[in-house]
Amino acid sequence: MELFSDPSLPFHTLLLRLLLSIFLGLCIGIEREMHRQPAGMRTHILICIGSTIVTIASMYLPLATEGVALKSDAARIAAQIMSGIGFLGAGAIVKFGATVRGITTAATIWVTAAIGIIIGLGLFWFAVVATVFVLIVLVGFESFEQRLFTTEFFKTIELIYDPSALALQEVRSMLKESKIRVRTIDLHLGGDVPARAIFHIRISEDIPPDTLLTRIASLPSVRSVRLVQEYR
């Protein structure tokens, strides 16, 4: 059998599917990159390309195994993409204490694989519309979510501390006592002290940030604490 002998899938069509998977994976990856997630542009592009390639391969498999004692099931191969991509998505989820981060990124990894499958099947406009909807959820719904908490600010506190002398649970308890909700915690531990922890919090406009920073700085093992970012 000659390469690309199937007239329904000429080479330029296969190339178009790969280019579209690169573009749509890039669109979703840029949004995740802007949120400084570990699974960014390259990861989402590769996921979308890989799903497209496997889907196309599953369509060619019955032709390639024609006359061979091999039972091929194209639908089963495509279905395994969605279950297999779950392992990759699980690597994007980080649990720290009661805080879980990365669930949205894991969901974008899963939906990017789904978009790659429909590209491989030739549903180009469906893939484009699905990507637009994904970006609307990621970008538009984030603003909507923030508007639901109009009396709160979203702030980031950076804490430099000695990990051998301070448990972050103390800081978390202090924030809880002040009725401050911790969204996520980024923990950066190196070989040497000090360590760095970044608290993403929601804080009421009635709570003075300076008072909070002074309380945290009073802990003996804290080297420095500062307000890094503030947004609505």
C-alpha positions as CSV (number, residue, x, y, z in Angstrom):
1,M,0.0,0.0,0.0
2,E,1.4,3.4,-1.0
3,L,1.8,6.1,1.6
4,F,-1.3,8.4,1.7
5,S,-3.0,6.3,-0.9
6,D,-6.5,6.9,0.6
7,P,-8.0,9.6,-1.6
8,S,-10.2,10.9,1.2
9,L,-7.2,11.9,3.2
10,P,-4.6,13.6,0.9
11,F,-1.4,14.9,2.4
12,H,-2.5,18.6,2.4
13,T,-5.6,17.6,4.5
14,L,-3.4,15.8,7.0
15,L,-1.1,18.8,7.2
16,L,-4.0,21.1,7.7
17,R,-5.2,19.1,10.6
18,L,-1.8,19.2,12.3
19,L,-1.5,23.0,11.7
20,L,-5.0,23.5,13.2
21,S,-4.2,21.4,16.2
22,I,-1.1,23.5,16.8
23,F,-3.0,26.8,16.5
24,L,-5.9,25.7,18.8
25,G,-3.6,24.1,21.3
26,L,-1.6,27.3,21.3
27,C,-4.7,29.4,22.0
28,I,-5.5,27.4,25.1
29,G,-1.9,27.2,26.2
30,I,-1.4,30.9,26.0
31,E,-4.2,31.5,28.5
32,R,-2.6,28.9,30.9
33,E,0.8,30.5,30.4
34,M,-0.6,33.9,31.4
35,H,-1.6,32.3,34.7
36,R,1.9,30.9,35.1
37,Q,0.8,27.3,35.1
38,P,3.4,24.6,34.5
39,A,1.3,23.2,31.7
40,G,1.5,26.1,29.2
41,M,1.8,26.6,25.5
42,R,4.1,23.8,24.5
43,T,2.3,21.2,26.7
44,H,-1.1,22.0,25.2
45,I,0.2,22.1,21.7
46,L,1.8,18.7,22.1
47,I,-1.4,17.3,23.6
48,C,-3.5,18.6,20.8
49,I,-1.1,17.4,18.1
50,G,-0.7,14.0,19.8
51,S,-4.4,13.4,20.0
52,T,-4.8,14.4,16.3
53,I,-2.1,12.1,15.2
54,V,-3.4,9.1,17.1
55,T,-6.9,9.8,15.8
56,I,-5.7,9.9,12.2
57,A,-3.7,6.8,12.8
58,S,-6.7,5.0,14.2
59,M,-8.6,5.9,11.0
60,Y,-5.8,4.4,8.8
61,L,-5.3,1.3,10.9
62,P,-8.1,-0.7,9.3
63,L,-6.6,0.0,5.9
64,A,-3.0,-0.8,7.1
65,T,-4.1,-4.1,8.6
66,E,-6.4,-5.2,5.7
67,G,-5.9,-8.8,5.0
68,V,-3.9,-9.3,8.2
69,A,-5.2,-11.4,11.1
70,L,-5.5,-8.3,13.4
71,K,-8.6,-7.0,14.8
72,S,-8.5,-3.2,14.7
73,D,-11.0,-0.9,16.4
74,A,-10.5,2.8,15.5
75,A,-13.1,4.0,18.1
76,R,-11.4,2.1,20.9
77,I,-8.0,3.7,20.1
78,A,-9.4,7.2,20.1
79,A,-11.3,6.5,23.4
80,Q,-8.0,5.5,25.1
81,I,-6.7,9.0,24.4
82,M,-9.2,10.5,26.9
83,S,-8.5,7.9,29.6
84,G,-4.7,8.0,29.1
85,I,-4.6,11.8,29.2
86,G,-6.0,11.7,32.7
87,F,-2.5,10.6,34.0
88,L,-1.0,13.7,32.5
89,G,-3.7,15.9,33.9
90,A,-3.2,14.4,37.4
91,G,0.4,15.7,37.3
92,A,-0.9,19.2,37.0
93,I,-2.9,19.0,40.3
94,V,-1.0,20.0,43.4
95,K,-2.4,19.5,46.9
96,F,-1.0,21.5,49.8
97,G,-2.9,21.0,53.0
98,A,-6.5,21.8,52.4
99,T,-5.7,23.7,49.3
100,V,-5.8,22.1,45.8
101,R,-4.4,23.8,42.8
102,G,-4.2,22.9,39.2
103,I,-7.7,21.4,38.7
104,T,-8.5,23.9,36.0
105,T,-5.3,23.2,34.2
106,A,-6.0,19.5,34.4
107,A,-9.4,20.2,32.8
108,T,-7.9,22.2,30.0
109,I,-5.4,19.3,29.3
110,W,-8.4,16.9,29.0
111,V,-10.5,19.2,26.8
112,T,-7.4,20.0,24.6
113,A,-7.1,16.2,23.9
114,A,-10.8,16.1,23.0
115,I,-10.3,19.0,20.6
116,G,-7.3,17.2,19.0
117,I,-9.6,14.1,18.5
118,I,-12.3,16.1,16.6
119,I,-9.6,17.8,14.5
120,G,-8.3,14.3,13.6
121,L,-11.8,13.4,12.6
122,G,-12.0,16.4,10.3
123,L,-14.6,18.4,12.3
124,F,-12.6,21.7,11.9
125,W,-15.4,24.2,12.6
126,F,-16.6,22.2,15.6
127,A,-13.0,22.3,16.9
128,V,-12.7,26.0,16.4
129,V,-16.1,26.7,18.1
130,A,-15.2,24.4,21.0
131,T,-11.9,26.2,21.5
132,V,-13.7,29.6,21.6
133,F,-16.1,28.2,24.2
134,V,-13.2,26.9,26.3
135,L,-11.5,30.4,26.2
136,I,-14.8,32.1,27.1
137,V,-15.0,29.8,30.2
138,L,-11.4,30.4,31.1
139,V,-11.3,34.2,30.5
140,G,-14.8,35.4,30.7
141,F,-16.0,33.4,33.6
142,E,-13.0,34.4,35.7
143,S,-14.1,38.0,35.5
144,F,-17.6,36.9,36.3
145,E,-16.3,35.0,39.3
146,Q,-14.4,38.0,40.6
147,R,-17.5,40.2,40.3
148,L,-19.4,37.9,42.6
149,F,-16.9,39.0,45.3
150,T,-17.2,42.8,44.8
151,T,-16.3,43.5,48.5
152,E,-13.1,41.5,48.4
153,F,-9.7,42.0,46.9
154,F,-7.5,39.4,45.4
155,K,-4.0,39.7,46.8
156,T,-0.8,37.8,46.8
157,I,1.5,37.7,49.9
158,E,5.1,36.6,49.5
159,L,6.7,35.1,52.7
160,I,10.4,34.4,53.1
161,Y,10.9,32.2,56.2
162,D,13.0,29.5,57.8
163,P,11.2,26.2,57.1
164,S,12.9,24.5,60.1
165,A,11.4,27.0,62.5
166,L,8.0,27.8,61.1
167,A,5.1,25.6,60.0
168,L,3.0,27.3,57.3
169,Q,-0.1,26.1,59.2
170,E,0.6,28.9,61.7
171,V,0.4,31.5,59.0
172,R,-2.7,29.9,57.6
173,S,-4.4,29.8,61.0
174,M,-3.5,33.5,61.4
175,L,-5.2,34.3,58.1
176,K,-8.2,32.2,59.0
177,E,-8.6,34.1,62.3
178,S,-8.6,37.3,60.4
179,K,-11.4,35.9,58.1
180,I,-9.1,35.9,55.1
181,R,-9.7,33.1,52.6
182,V,-6.6,31.4,51.1
183,R,-7.2,30.5,47.5
184,T,-3.9,28.7,46.8
185,I,-0.3,28.4,48.2
186,D,2.8,28.2,46.1
187,L,5.7,26.7,48.0
188,H,9.3,27.1,46.8
189,L,11.8,25.0,48.8
190,G,15.5,25.1,47.9
191,G,18.5,23.2,49.3
192,D,19.3,26.1,51.6
193,V,17.1,28.3,53.8
194,P,15.3,30.5,53.6
195,A,12.2,29.1,51.8
196,R,9.5,31.1,49.9
197,A,5.8,30.7,50.1
198,I,3.3,32.7,48.1
199,F,-0.3,33.0,49.5
200,H,-3.1,33.9,47.0
201,I,-5.8,35.2,49.2
202,R,-9.2,37.0,49.2
203,I,-9.3,39.7,51.7
204,S,-12.1,42.1,52.6
205,E,-11.6,45.8,52.0
206,D,-12.4,46.3,55.7
207,I,-9.1,44.5,56.7
208,P,-6.0,46.8,56.5
209,P,-3.3,44.9,54.7
210,D,-0.5,46.6,56.7
211,T,-1.9,45.3,60.0
212,L,-1.9,41.8,58.6
213,L,1.7,42.0,57.3
214,T,2.9,43.4,60.6
215,R,1.4,40.4,62.5
216,I,3.0,37.9,60.1
217,A,6.4,39.7,60.2
218,S,6.3,39.4,64.0
219,L,6.8,35.7,63.8
220,P,10.4,35.0,64.8
221,S,11.3,32.7,61.9
222,V,9.9,35.1,59.2
223,R,12.7,36.9,57.3
224,S,10.4,39.1,55.2
225,V,6.8,39.5,54.1
226,R,5.3,41.8,51.5
227,L,2.3,42.4,49.3
228,V,3.4,41.4,45.9
229,Q,0.2,41.8,43.8
230,E,-3.2,43.3,44.0
231,Y,-6.0,42.9,41.5
232,R,-9.8,42.7,41.3
